[in-house]
Amino acid sequence: MNHNNPVKDIGKRRYIIKIYGIVQGVGYRPQIYNQAKFFNIKGWVTNQGSAVVLDIEGERAYIRGFLIETINNPPSLATVEKIHLLPKEYKGYLDFQIKSSTIDEKGLKFIGADVATCPQCLEEIFNTHNPRYHYPFTNCTVCGPRYSILRKLPYDRNHTTMDAFQMCSSCKEEYNDPTNRRFHAQPNCCLNCGPSLHLLTNEGMEVLCIDSIDKTIELLQAGKIVAIKGLGGYHLTCDAENQEAIKALRKRKNRPHKPFALMVKNMEVARELCRINEVEEKVLLSNKRPIVLLKKKGSKGLPDEIAPNMERLGAMLPYTPLHYLLFQRGITALVMTSGNQSSAPIQYKNHEAIENLGGIADYFLIHNRDIHIPVEDSVVKVVNDQEIVVRRARGYTPFSFPINITQEVLALGAEEKSTFCAAQNQYGYMSQYLGDLKDFDTYGIYEKAIKNLVNLLGLKPKIIAHDLNTSYISSQYAEKMVGEKVAVQHHHAHMVSCMVEYNLFSPMIGVVFDGTGLGTDGKIWGGEFFVGTRESFSRVGHLRYVTIQGGNQAIKEPWRVAISYMYAIDYQEKKVLREVDEKSIHAVTQALDQNLNCFQSSSMGRLFDCVASILNLPQRITYDAQAAIELENILDPSVKAYYAYHIGEENGVYQIDYKGILMGVLKDIEKEVPASAISAKFHNTIGNVTLELISRIKESSHINNVVLSGGVFENTYLLSYVVKGLEKRGYDVYYHRQIPTNDSGISVGQLGVAAAIEGMG
């Protein structure tokens, strides 16, 4: 972040300075202390709310040098958002002190994310002469837990779950030494005073062993499944080279197809498994340590069961001392999947984990440092050399951003891939990924996370923003709350979430492709073209409606969607669906005849499901967007052809007619064209029709700015196709990088709409 240099006009010798941002628990105060000593500055520094506050005195030239160093070269984990500098009357301080933290109830608040183990701590862990040799909870001011253990601000030890552990004299000495990198490291601990590991059976009985980590490695190498408590919750873990262990994990977890994430020992192993470019390597090695979606190389022969029918592996590097220690005895790759039952939230409490995961894991490696707020692993990918966040969680949350609103707001998000968002003092705060609210336990985590962030911020929301769909659990939660309610159309929220990310306010062409979302006409939208701003929009185009039979079941059974589309275009030859029995086809066709359990949809996501089903990809999906993901995975990028399409117009609104597209697909199937070519032609067609419709909208609106959002744009091929096509035509195109394009970003969009409406009032 660039800042105007506040020191160029300095002419006085005493200043009060407030530095706002991620500035606590990152080593800022000790750095300031040492700089003050170097420049002979007197006064004090303290944490106040979420700011670092300085009262400094000294010679004019020395103050200038001190401020340039302090402001322009903050600690590596610090993010400076705002600086206030106020001249004061000279007071005559005799020394420089670090004062105890104070609370600022009304000030700006910023919360640090959990951070991967730093190189210095890692060196200590593997140094046989160091007191922290093999200690799995080693940390310092630049690494370790933050958000996951924080109960309230300011970020001090007694406000975290580490308050259960009293520091020994050695740790206390480090903590109080301004020249030590553990000075005021709130989770500071060692073997003598900190948390400890325990290995248990799946019945909760302790396993007697000399070293619980060594025993865990032995169990993993023997093909056992171990639930391991990490930074933000439990992982279910097994040896990534053991096919039988992976099969057992899939069966026990009831996760037949969804890819598992891998944790690999180091970059050398990652390169053996995947093709990795410079940007991907940089993200893998960052202190956020997300799961990065990488193209498989196909070497080393890891079992296909890790990521069946996928061209990419989700891989991450170790990010805690415990993880590093698991790789010290020959294991090079571990399956590390969320410690939960399918669709349930991640487990993070020891007793609940044993109760709920005992049927999956053979053993449990637990520790006694409580997790206050569970946080999943983040997921990212790299597109066009840009990091794109798919799931914003550990290391990336809470995420703060400027938003132009004076009222305090709570935006409650969607129902799937849920997040929520709060606004205070003209800043927004986005929560971590929480999951599907239809799951009872996930809803409980959602409620707890809201209460936790409200407590951390001292938030008293006056405005409650929610989805237009009142059947959403998040919308029902809104009804329980006190405050002005603002209902936001789902796809408008998608569009505005991208506008908020780029701080855009002028009218935009918005293209929003996803699976579902209630429209203002009561129908299901998802193939949308808008012209609008943050506060309002006009629907200027969409995919032509189709009547889909099966309700929510159609989302899980793409063959129902395919039959519905073939019914709509009057295509009689249903035998193309080889894996669907005639009885089922007949039942759905009859229901369509009578309009039983049907809904109208303009969803682009459902059109992708239809084509995937016609190509006999999974007819019953076991995870979200599986059919569309597999459709992208089989495409042949060398194929540049596309199908004929037609854009009509009705009542001044453009409509994309899917009939020509689907007839092209079906004729290619009759000609026995390879599925890989058909998939490519379909993707190219959607890309081309999107580009043409945007061009038509520009002619009438004279808008050259385009925003892309919605879950379908997680499709890397389609996103790249549309972005490159728009850029080639001279458009200014914006797509999600920091805020997920899927429903996790909805809460940010709701907040943006509420802020715009409040500003109009």
Secondary structure in CASP SS format (residue, H / E / C, confidence):
PFRMAT SS
TARGET T0000
AUTHOR 0000-0000-0000
METHOD secondary structure of the structure
MODEL  1
M C 1.00
N C 1.00
H C 1.00
N C 1.00
N C 1.00
P C 1.00
V C 1.00
K C 1.00
D C 1.00
I C 1.00
G C 1.00
K C 1.00
R C 1.00
R E 1.00
Y E 1.00
I E 1.00
I E 1.00
K E 1.00
I E 1.00
Y E 1.00
G E 1.00
I E 1.00
V C 1.00
Q C 1.00
G C 1.00
V C 1.00
G C 1.00
Y H 1.00
R H 1.00
P H 1.00
Q H 1.00
I H 1.00
Y H 1.00
N H 1.00
Q H 1.00
A H 1.00
K H 1.00
F H 1.00
F C 1.00
N C 1.00
I C 1.00
K E 1.00
G E 1.00
W E 1.00
V E 1.00
T E 1.00
N E 1.00
Q E 1.00
G C 1.00
S C 1.00
A E 1.00
V E 1.00
V E 1.00
L E 1.00
D E 1.00
I E 1.00
E E 1.00
G C 1.00
E C 1.00
R H 1.00
A H 1.00
Y H 1.00
I H 1.00
R H 1.00
G H 1.00
F H 1.00
L H 1.00
I H 1.00
E H 1.00
T H 1.00
I H 1.00
N H 1.00
N C 1.00
P C 1.00
P C 1.00
S C 1.00
L C 1.00
A C 1.00
T E 1.00
V E 1.00
E E 1.00
K E 1.00
I E 1.00
H E 1.00
L E 1.00
L E 1.00
P E 1.00
K C 1.00
E C 1.00
Y C 1.00
K C 1.00
G C 1.00
Y C 1.00
L C 1.00
D C 1.00
F E 1.00
Q E 1.00
I E 1.00
K C 1.00
S C 1.00
S C 1.00
T E 1.00
I C 1.00
D C 1.00
E C 1.00
K C 1.00
G C 1.00
L C 1.00
K C 1.00
F C 1.00
I C 1.00
G C 1.00
A C 1.00
D C 1.00
V E 1.00
A C 1.00
T C 1.00
C C 1.00
P H 1.00
Q H 1.00
C H 1.00
L H 1.00
E H 1.00
E H 1.00
I H 1.00
F C 1.00
N C 1.00
T C 1.00
H C 1.00
N C 1.00
P C 1.00
R C 1.00
Y C 1.00
H C 1.00
Y C 1.00
P C 1.00
F C 1.00
T C 1.00
N C 1.00
C E 1.00
T C 1.00
V C 1.00
C E 1.00
G E 1.00
P C 1.00
R C 1.00
Y H 1.00
S H 1.00
I H 1.00
L E 1.00
R C 1.00
K C 1.00
L C 1.00
P C 1.00
Y C 1.00
D C 1.00
R H 1.00
N H 1.00
H H 1.00
T E 1.00
T H 1.00
M H 1.00
D H 1.00
A H 1.00
F C 1.00
Q C 1.00
M C 1.00
C C 1.00
S H 1.00
S H 1.00
C H 1.00
K H 1.00
E H 1.00
E H 1.00
Y H 1.00
N C 1.00
D C 1.00
P C 1.00
T C 1.00
N C 1.00
R C 1.00
R C 1.00
F C 1.00
H C 1.00
A C 1.00
Q C 1.00
P C 1.00
N C 1.00
C C 1.00
C C 1.00
L C 1.00
N C 1.00
C C 1.00
G C 1.00
P C 1.00
S C 1.00
L E 1.00
H E 1.00
L E 1.00
L E 1.00
T E 1.00
N C 1.00
E C 1.00
G C 1.00
M C 1.00
E E 1.00
V C 1.00
L C 1.00
C C 1.00
I C 1.00
D C 1.00
S H 1.00
I H 1.00
D H 1.00
K H 1.00
T H 1.00
I H 1.00
E H 1.00
L H 1.00
L H 1.00
Q H 1.00
A C 1.00
G C 1.00
K C 1.00
I C 1.00
V E 1.00
A E 1.00
I E 1.00
K E 1.00
G C 1.00
L C 1.00
G C 1.00
G C 1.00
Y E 1.00
H E 1.00
L E 1.00
T E 1.00
C E 1.00
D E 1.00
A C 1.00
E C 1.00
N C 1.00
Q H 1.00
E H 1.00
A H 1.00
I H 1.00
K H 1.00
A H 1.00
L H 1.00
R H 1.00
K H 1.00
R H 1.00
K H 1.00
N C 1.00
R C 1.00
P C 1.00
H C 1.00
K C 1.00
P C 1.00
F C 1.00
A E 1.00
L E 1.00
M E 1.00
V E 1.00
K C 1.00
N C 1.00
M H 1.00
E H 1.00
V H 1.00
A H 1.00
R H 1.00
E H 1.00
L H 1.00
C E 1.00
R E 1.00
I C 1.00
N C 1.00
E H 1.00
V H 1.00
E H 1.00
E H 1.00
K H 1.00
V H 1.00
L H 1.00
L H 1.00
S C 1.00
N C 1.00
K C 1.00
R C 1.00
P C 1.00
I E 1.00
V E 1.00
L E 1.00
L E 1.00
K E 1.00
K E 1.00
K C 1.00
G C 1.00
S C 1.00
K C 1.00
G C 1.00
L C 1.00
P C 1.00
D H 1.00
E H 1.00
I H 1.00
A C 1.00
P C 1.00
N C 1.00
M C 1.00
E C 1.00
R E 1.00
L E 1.00
G E 1.00
A E 1.00
M E 1.00
L C 1.00
P C 1.00
Y C 1.00
T C 1.00
P H 1.00
L H 1.00
H H 1.00
Y H 1.00
L H 1.00
L H 1.00
F C 1.00
Q C 1.00
R C 1.00
G C 1.00
I C 1.00
T C 1.00
A E 1.00
L E 1.00
V E 1.00
M E 1.00
T E 1.00
S E 1.00
G C 1.00
N C 1.00
Q C 1.00
S C 1.00
S C 1.00
A C 1.00
P C 1.00
I C 1.00
Q C 1.00
Y C 1.00
K C 1.00
N H 1.00
H H 1.00
E H 1.00
A H 1.00
I H 1.00
E H 1.00
N H 1.00
L H 1.00
G C 1.00
G C 1.00
I C 1.00
A C 1.00
D C 1.00
Y E 1.00
F E 1.00
L E 1.00
I E 1.00
H E 1.00
N C 1.00
R C 1.00
D C 1.00
I C 1.00
H C 1.00
I C 1.00
P C 1.00
V C 1.00
E C 1.00
D C 1.00
S C 1.00
V E 1.00
V E 1.00
K E 1.00
V E 1.00
V E 1.00
N C 1.00
D C 1.00
Q E 1.00
E E 1.00
I E 1.00
V E 1.00
V E 1.00
R E 1.00
R C 1.00
A C 1.00
R C 1.00
G C 1.00
Y C 1.00
T C 1.00
P C 1.00
F E 1.00
S E 1.00
F E 1.00
P E 1.00
I C 1.00
N C 1.00
I C 1.00
T C 1.00
Q C 1.00
E C 1.00
V E 1.00
L E 1.00
A E 1.00
L C 1.00
G C 1.00
A C 1.00
E C 1.00
E C 1.00
K C 1.00
S E 1.00
T C 1.00
F C 1.00
C E 1.00
A E 1.00
A E 1.00
Q E 1.00
N C 1.00
Q C 1.00
Y E 1.00
G E 1.00
Y E 1.00
M E 1.00
S C 1.00
Q C 1.00
Y C 1.00
L C 1.00
G E 1.00
D C 1.00
L C 1.00
K C 1.00
D C 1.00
F H 1.00
D H 1.00
T H 1.00
Y H 1.00
G H 1.00
I H 1.00
Y H 1.00
E H 1.00
K H 1.00
A H 1.00
I H 1.00
K H 1.00
N H 1.00
L H 1.00
V H 1.00
N H 1.00
L H 1.00
L H 1.00
G C 1.00
L C 1.00
K C 1.00
P C 1.00
K C 1.00
I E 1.00
I E 1.00
A E 1.00
H E 1.00
D E 1.00
L C 1.00
N C 1.00
T C 1.00
S C 1.00
Y C 1.00
I H 1.00
S H 1.00
S H 1.00
Q H 1.00
Y H 1.00
A H 1.00
E H 1.00
K H 1.00
M C 1.00
V C 1.00
G C 1.00
E E 1.00
K E 1.00
V E 1.00
A E 1.00
V E 1.00
Q C 1.00
H H 1.00
H H 1.00
H H 1.00
A H 1.00
H H 1.00
M H 1.00
V H 1.00
S H 1.00
C H 1.00
M H 1.00
V H 1.00
E H 1.00
Y C 1.00
N C 1.00
L C 1.00
F C 1.00
S C 1.00
P C 1.00
M E 1.00
I E 1.00
G E 1.00
V E 1.00
V E 1.00
F E 1.00
D C 1.00
G C 1.00
T C 1.00
G C 1.00
L E 1.00
G C 1.00
T C 1.00
D C 1.00
G C 1.00
K C 1.00
I E 1.00
W C 1.00
G C 1.00
G E 1.00
E E 1.00
F E 1.00
F E 1.00
V E 1.00
G E 1.00
T C 1.00
R C 1.00
E C 1.00
S C 1.00
F E 1.00
S E 1.00
R E 1.00
V E 1.00
G E 1.00
H E 1.00
L E 1.00
R C 1.00
Y C 1.00
V E 1.00
T E 1.00
I E 1.00
Q E 1.00
G C 1.00
G C 1.00
N C 1.00
Q H 1.00
A H 1.00
I H 1.00
K H 1.00
E C 1.00
P H 1.00
W H 1.00
R H 1.00
V H 1.00
A H 1.00
I H 1.00
S H 1.00
Y H 1.00
M H 1.00
Y H 1.00
A H 1.00
I C 1.00
D C 1.00
Y C 1.00
Q C 1.00
E C 1.00
K H 1.00
K H 1.00
V H 1.00
L C 1.00
R C 1.00
E C 1.00
V C 1.00
D C 1.00
E H 1.00
K H 1.00
S H 1.00
I H 1.00
H H 1.00
A H 1.00
V H 1.00
T H 1.00
Q H 1.00
A H 1.00
L H 1.00
D H 1.00
Q H 1.00
N C 1.00
L C 1.00
N C 1.00
C E 1.00
F E 1.00
Q E 1.00
S E 1.00
S C 1.00
S C 1.00
M H 1.00
G H 1.00
R H 1.00
L H 1.00
F H 1.00
D H 1.00
C H 1.00
V H 1.00
A H 1.00
S H 1.00
I H 1.00
L C 1.00
N C 1.00
L C 1.00
P C 1.00
Q C 1.00
R C 1.00
I C 1.00
T C 1.00
Y C 1.00
D C 1.00
A C 1.00
Q H 1.00
A H 1.00
A H 1.00
I H 1.00
E H 1.00
L H 1.00
E H 1.00
N H 1.00
I H 1.00
L C 1.00
D C 1.00
P C 1.00
S C 1.00
V C 1.00
K C 1.00
A C 1.00
Y C 1.00
Y C 1.00
A C 1.00
Y C 1.00
H E 1.00
I E 1.00
G E 1.00
E E 1.00
E E 1.00
N C 1.00
G C 1.00
V E 1.00
Y E 1.00
Q E 1.00
I E 1.00
D E 1.00
Y C 1.00
K H 1.00
G H 1.00
I H 1.00
L H 1.00
M H 1.00
G H 1.00
V H 1.00
L H 1.00
K H 1.00
D H 1.00
I H 1.00
E H 1.00
K C 1.00
E C 1.00
V C 1.00
P C 1.00
A H 1.00
S H 1.00
A H 1.00
I H 1.00
S H 1.00
A H 1.00
K H 1.00
F H 1.00
H H 1.00
N H 1.00
T H 1.00
I H 1.00
G H 1.00
N H 1.00
V H 1.00
T H 1.00
L H 1.00
E H 1.00
L H 1.00
I H 1.00
S H 1.00
R H 1.00
I H 1.00
K H 1.00
E H 1.00
S H 1.00
S H 1.00
H C 1.00
I C 1.00
N C 1.00
N E 1.00
V E 1.00
V E 1.00
L E 1.00
S E 1.00
G C 1.00
G H 1.00
V H 1.00
F H 1.00
E H 1.00
N C 1.00
T H 1.00
Y H 1.00
L H 1.00
L H 1.00
S H 1.00
Y H 1.00
V H 1.00
V H 1.00
K H 1.00
G H 1.00
L H 1.00
E H 1.00
K H 1.00
R C 1.00
G C 1.00
Y C 1.00
D E 1.00
V E 1.00
Y E 1.00
Y E 1.00
H C 1.00
R C 1.00
Q C 1.00
I C 1.00
P C 1.00
T C 1.00
N C 1.00
D H 1.00
S H 1.00
G H 1.00
I H 1.00
S H 1.00
V H 1.00
G H 1.00
Q H 1.00
L H 1.00
G H 1.00
V H 1.00
A H 1.00
A H 1.00
A H 1.00
I H 1.00
E H 1.00
G H 1.00
M H 1.00
G C 1.00
END
